[in-house]
Amino acid sequence: MTNWGIIGLGKIARQFADDLRLLPNARLHAVASTSQARADAFATEFGAAHAYGRYEDIVHCPNLDVV
């Protein structure tokens, strides 16, 4: 399983997260935004285990493979 992260949660990120659901060996593991509330909402909607309100914090996420 490859654990993906997304930085910046706009329209393209939403499409990318939706497409990740189609891949059998990929999952959205973490997201980062400039707003913690937006990160939390996006993580809840797409099933990400981790949500960060600062872009730089995602680099410390455990088990993250690709951003």
Buried (B, 14 or more C-beta within 10 A) or exposed (E): EEBBBBBEBEEEBBEEBEEBEEEEEBBBBBBBBEEBEBBBBBBEBBEBBBBBBEBEBBEEBEEBEEB
